[in-house]
Amino acid sequence: MNEIRKSSHVVLTSHSNQTFKKSLPLKWGARNPLERGPIIATISEKENRNAIGSHSGSYTVYRALAIAAGQFPKDHRPDLENTQPTAEVKPQESWFDPEKIVAIDPWGGHVQEVFKEQIKQGYNIAPTIAVTQAHLYIPEIVEAIDKGRLKIDGKVVTKSKEIKITKVALEPVWYLPGLAKRMNIEEGELRKILFQETGGMFPELVTRPDLKVLLPPIGSATAYIFGNIDDLSNPDVKLSCRVHDECNGSDVFGSDICTCRPYLTYGIEHAAKTAQEGGVGLVVYYRKEGRALGEVTKFLVYNARKRQEGGDSAKTYFYRTECVAGVQDARFQELMPDILHYFGVKKIHDLHSMSNMKYDAIVGSGIEVVNRISIPPELIPEDAQVEIEAKKAAGYFTDGEIKKEDELDRVQGRKLDE
């Protein structure tokens, strides 16, 4: 068994013979995409792989089940003809900084073009980013139009009261050295923890230190652009931005115990209005259900909050989550700005978020934030008042200032994300 030492951490590998000659090298952050190299995580030709994991994120297991059931060909190769983006996301300087983007592959939406020759040579290279056009029809937007807050202009808002958008789907692609540095941890230690805490799902994390990229089996993200996609990188063009973490119960099914859907639809309305006024809007939807703890945990917490003596209260809002889950919030917002950097965002004029963790992550990554906008009081459902009061007391941003309550600070111990 070979030993590879990095700093004080030892990585043990018994698979040095799996380093294949046909595996294309990767140089993360290289300016030329051919020098950077394609991400190859397909399994049709294992000798070509230069990444850990597989494409499609959390859907990987479904594909495996379909193959096991004989309903999916193992050797399938995607036909990428006419799948190219409907709008171009132009390379930004942030693409060439190996520390600026570590959670997605900035070239993942260009593989049909920049890696055309490698595909012709037989390499099974799959995109991790896709760009298309769409219309949004949302009841709250129809209401905003009917009440005159939004106007039908035929360019952003159609006569049928739909909003024209460009939407971008992004699969997670983790550059492990950069990810470790972002987390202030040694790469070897990060690999070990990822391996252990996933039940040994990816042995290559500890047996293949030569593979520096992981495609984790987690949810993807979707960006919705209102207006000219090129304006996202122009700091002189007003940008309205909402970075939103998934809340299926509210976002899709309209649960009124939280403010997630109202915040999302208000962000969409503001993004559309900004685009109509000559600016650009951006809403990024991250799959981090229940503060990345999942819906089962979320519903257990709901039950615990409602059944506690004295009923649901702001003072125990976050505490009950920690009792059930062992932590109040499992999201790691320091990876969130990578998608903003993918679009070249340098300045956000209006950021729709109460979260200090999101704000700190964005500003800490080098993006300027001019204004922070909290949800208007009239959009807060009655049953969500406990959530809002808990967030205010915990130190969340609201109405241009941070409010704290000593008693809650002692119980919760730290500021929390929304």
N, C-alpha and C positions, 0 to 999 in steps of 0.2 A: 504494500500500500504506500502511495506517494504522499509526501507532506508538502504543502505549499504554505509558506508563512507570509502573512501580511500584518505588519505592525506586531501587536502582541497576540493576535488571534491565529489559530491554526485551523486550516481547512483540510480535511482528510478526503482524498479522492482515490477510488479504485477503478476509475473509468477513463483514465488518460488515453486508452486505445479508442475511445469514441470521438476523438478529435479528428474529423474527416478532412481530407484534402479538398473535397468539393464544397466545403462550407465557406461561404463568402465572408471575408472579414468585415467588421464594423468599426467605424471611427466616429463615435458620437460627437456631433457638433461640427463636423467637417463642412466647409462651405460648398464644396462640389458634391452633389448627391451620389455620384458614382464613387467618389472617395469615401463618403460616409457608408455607402453600401445599403442594400435592402434588408428589411427585417423578414426573415424566413422562419415562420413558425408552423407552416403546413407540415403534415406528417406523411404525405404521399411518397416522398423520397427522404428518408431520415438522414441520409448522409449530407443533405444540403442545409439542414437546420442550423441556424446560428442564434436561436433564441429558445428560452424555456417557456413551456406552456403552449397554448394554441389560440387560434383566432376565435372570435365571437364571444369572448368574455364569459358571462354566466351561462350562455347558451351552449357552451362546449359539451357539457354533460348530456344535453338533449341530442346533440349530434352523435355522441357515442352510443346512446341508447338506440337511435335510429339505425346505426350501423350494426349493432348487436342484433336488432330485430330483422336485419336483412333488407331494410327499406332505404338504405343510403349507401351508394357505392364508395368503398374505401379509397379508390384511386381517382375520385372526382377532382377535376381541375376547373376552376371557374372560367367561363367565357366572358372576358371583360370588354368585349366590343360594345361601344356606345354607352358604357357606364361612366365615362369621364364626367367630372364636375360640371354643373350647369352655370356655375360662377367660379371664377378663379380666386383662390386664396394665394396671394403672391408671397414669395419668400420674404421673411423679415429678418432683421439683424438678430433678433432673439433666437432664430433657428440655429444660428451658428455659435451659440454660447452653450457649451455642454452642461452648464449649471442652471441656465435660465428655464429650459424645458426638459423635464426628466420623467413626466408622467404620461406623455403621448408621443407619437412619432410624427414630427412636423411634415415629413415627406410621405406620410401614410395615405394622403389623398392624391398623390401624383405618380403612383407606381406604374400606371398604364403608359405614362409618357416617359418618365426618366429612367425606368428600368425595362424598357421595351426590348432591348437586345438580350438582357438576361432571361427574360420570359421566353424569347424565341429560342434561346439555348437550352430550354427545358426546366429552368428554375420555376417552381410553383410559388410565385410571389402574390400575396393577396393584400388588397387595400385594408387599412385600418381606419380610414376617414372617407366619408362620402358626402357630397354636396348636391342638393337638389332644390327645386322651387316648390312652393306650396301656398295654400290659402288657409287662414285660420278663421273659423266661425265660432265665436264664443258668446254666450248669452250676456255676460257682463259688458262685452264690447258693444253689442247691439244696444244695450241700455245706455252706454256712454254716447253712442251716436244719436239715439232718440232724445237724449237730454241736452244735446248740443256740445258736449265736451270734446267729441271727435267729429270731424267733418268728412263727408264723402268727397274725395278728390279724384278718384279714378286711378290714382297712381299708387297710393299707399292703402287707402280704404276704397273698396269697390262699391258699386251701386247695390249689390246684394249684401252689403254690410260685412264683407269679409276683409281681412287684412292680408296683403301680399307680403310674403317673407321669403328669405333664403334660409334653409335650415341645413345644419351640418351635424352629422353623427360622428362621434369620435370614440373609438375603442381605447381602453387603457393599454399603454405600452410603457413599462417601467424600466428606465435605465438605472440599474442597481447602484453603481458607484455614485451617481448624482443624487439618487434617492437617499442613500445612506448619509451623504454630506448634508442634504437638506434637513435630515432628522438628527444630525449631530451624533452619529453612531458609526462604528466601523462597518465596512461592507460585509466582512465575514460574520459579524454578530447579527447583522440584519438578515443575512441569508439563513443563518441557523434558526433564528426566531420564526421566520416565514415558513421554514421547513417543519419545525416542531408544531407550530400553532395551526397548521393546516393538516395535521395528522400525517405528515410525510407525503403530501400530494405530489410534490415535485422534488424527487431525489437529486436532480441536477443542481438544485440550489446549493447543495453541500458536496456534490461529487464533480461538478463541472465549473470551476471558477473561471474558466476561459469564456463561458457564456455570460455576457454582461447584461442581457435584456430578458425581462420576464413579461409575458402576457398573462396577467392574473385573471382568474375566473370570477370577475366582479362585474357589476353593471357599468354600462357606458355612460356617456353624456351627450346631450344634444344642445346645439347653439341655434338660436333663432335670431336672424338679423333683419332689422327693419330699415330699409333704405339702401344706400350704396355700400357694398361690402368693403370697398377700398377706403372708405372714410373712417373705418374703425381704427386705422393706423395713423390718422391725421389728427394731431392734438388740437388743431385749430377748429375742428368741426365738433360741435356739441355732441356728446355721447351720453345717452341715458342707459344705465346698466342695472340689471337684476341678476344676481347669482343665487340660484334657488336649489335647495336640496329637497329631493322627492318626499312627498307626503301623499301617498295614494288615497288614503281615506278622505282627505280634504280636496286635493287637486283634482281627483277624478270623480269621487262620489259625493262631494259636497258636505262632508262632516263639518259641523260648526263648533267643535270643541277647540279648534285652533285657528290661527289666522293665515294658514299657508296658502289656500286658494285665493282669498282676497288680496294677499300680498303679491301673488303671482299675476293675477289678472290686472291689478293696479300697475304693476311693472310693465305689463304688455301694453296697456292703454297709454302709459307715459312714453314708452318706446315708440309707439306708432305716432303719437302727437309730435314727439321730437323729430321724427323722420319727416313729417309733414311740414315742419318749420325749417327744414333744410339741414337738420342734424342727422344722427343715426342712432338706432336703438339696438340693444343687445340683451337677450335673455338667455342665460346658460342654465340648463336643467341637469343637475347631477343626481345619479341614482344612489342616494344615501339614506334609504328609508329609515325612519325612526332614529335620527341622529346616528346612522350607520349601525344601529343595534337590531333593526329588523322589526317587522310588524307584530310578531308574537310577543316580543318584549314590550313593545309599545302598548298592546292591548292589556297585558298583565299589569302594567303600570296604571293604565286607565282604571282598571278594577280596584287596584290598591288605593288610588287617590280618592275614588268615590265612596269607598267603604270605610275609610278611616274615621275615627271618632271626630265628630265636629264637621265632617264633610270635606270636600275638596277645598284647598286653600293655597294661596300663593306661597306661604311660608314653607310648605312641604312639597311644592311642585317638582323641583329638581331632586330633592332628597329621596323621594319615593323611587325615582328612576335608578338612583345609585343603589338603593336597597335591593332592587330586583336584578339589575344588570351588573352591579359591581363597579360601575362607572357612570357618570352623568352624561357623557358624550363621547362617542368613539370616532368621530370624524377627525381627520387630520387636514385642516384647511390650508396648510402650507403647500399642498399640491394643487389646490383649486386655481390659482392664478395662471397655471401653465396654459390653459385654453385661451385666456386673455392675451398672453404673450404670443400664442400661435397666430392670432389675428393682428399682432403688432400694436396692441393697445398700449398707449403711453399715458393717457389722461382720461379720467372718467369725470365728467362734469356733474352728473347726478347719479349717485349710487343708492339704490333702493335696498336698504338693509339696516336692521337694528343691531346686527351682530358685530361686536368689537373684534371677535376672532377673524371674521371674514375681512373686515376693514384692515386690521393689522397685517393679515397675510398679503392683501393686495398692495398696500403701501410699502410693506417690507420687501416686496419683490421689485420695487422700483416704479410702480405706477402711481401717478398723482391722482388724488381724489379731491375734487373741489367742494361738492356738497353731498351731504348724506340726508336721505329722505326716509322718514318713518311712515308707517301706514296711517292714513287719515282716521280719526276716531270713529267717524260714521260708518266705516267699513269693518269695524271689529264686531263679530257676532257676540251676542250676549253671553253664550257659554264659553267664549274665549277670553273673557275678562280676567279670569284667574291666570291664564297663560301670560297675558300682557302685564299684569301687575307683578307676577313673579319675575319676568324678564326685566322690568324697570328696576325692581328691588335688587336684582342680581348684578346690575351694572350695565345692562344693555343700553344702547343709544336710543334716545327718544326726544323728539322736538328740539334737537340741537344741543342737548346736554346729557350727561350721564348722571343717573340717579342711583343712590345706594341706600340700603337699609342695614344697619349694623347687625341686627339679629339674623337676617338672612345670610349676610356675609359669613357669619360664624358657622351657620349650618352648612352652607354650600362650599365655602372655602375658596372659590375662584369664580371668575367670570365665565359665563357659558355661552355657547353658540346657539343661534336660533334654529 
